Amino acid sequence: MGARPWSASAHGLSLAVRLTPKGGRDAIDGIEALADGRAVLKVRVRAAPSEGEANAALVRLLARSLGLPTRAVVIAAGTTARIKRIAIEGDAVLLSAKLEKLAGND
């Protein structure tokens, strides 16, 4: 798959995520191409989409998976939508390599 759902930003990476709440487990399920051609990282969490629980679970899962403190992962856009834009602080090259592994493209 050619397209990546992340790109370098001023302070790290910008990541497009498609979140599935109440997904049975907390997991990163790889990269998916949307109908409009954009790529997203598929993520599922056990938490329900109420009171921001699923968003908080998403931030915790990404931070833990990338070896970052939770404060380094922020939902920049789409807090109430299924497709979210995540801002991740850190070294863009290092984070890209970690995401490649997590997405199963290593």
N, C-alpha and C positions, 0 to 999 in steps of 0.2 A: 504494500500500500504506500503510495507516494506522499499524500498530504498528511501533515502533522497537525494535531489540534492545539499546539502550543507555538509561541513565537517569543523571541527576545523582546523585553521591554526595558524601560529606563532603569529599573531596580531589580530585574530578574526575568521572570517569565509571565506571559499572559496565556491562560489555558482555558479552552472551551470544554465544558463538561456536560454530559447528559445524565442527570441524576434520576435514579429509580428508588423512591422511598419504599419502605416495607418490602425490600427485596430479599428477605430471608437471611441475608448475611451481609457483612461489610466486605466489599470486594471491588477491585478494579478489573473490569471485564474486557479491556482492550480498546481498540480504536474502531469507530464506525463512521462511514460516510453518510451524511444526511442527503435528502433528496435534492437540496440546492447546491450540493457539491462541497459544503463545508465538512471538515472532519471534527469529531468530538471524541473525548475520552469517556467511555461508558463506565459509570460508577453506580454501585448499588449499596444501600445502607439499610440496616434493620429498622431504624427510627421512622416514625410516622411523620408526614409532612405538616405537622401542626406545631404552632408556637416556635418555629425555627429549629425544631429538633433535628430534622433531616439535614438542614444546612450545617448545623453545629457538628453533626456526625461526619458529614462530608469534609469539613475543615480538619477535624481530628484525624480522619483516615488519610487524607493527603499529606498532612504534616508528619504523621507517624511513618508513612510509606517512604517519604522523601528524607527522613531524618532531620526534620526542622521543628522549631518550636511552633505552637499553634498560632502565635502572633504573626508569623511570617506568611501565613496563608489567609487571604481575605477574599470574600465574594464581592467582586467589583460591580457586577451587573447580573440581573436575573434572579434576585433573591426569591421571588414567588413563581418563577418560571421553571420549566423542566430543563431548559438549556441555560447554563450559567457561565459567566466569564469570571475566572479566578485569577487573582493577582498573587504571584508567589515571589517573595523576596529571596535573593541569593544569587549565586554565580550561575548565569544562564547556561553556560556550557555544561557545568556539572549537573544542574537540574535536568537539562535535556537528556543527558546520558541516563540518569536515573529513571526518567519517564519512559525512555525507550525500553528499558528492562521491564518496568512495571506493566507496560502495554503489551509485553510479549513479543517484541520485535527485535530482540537482541540476537 
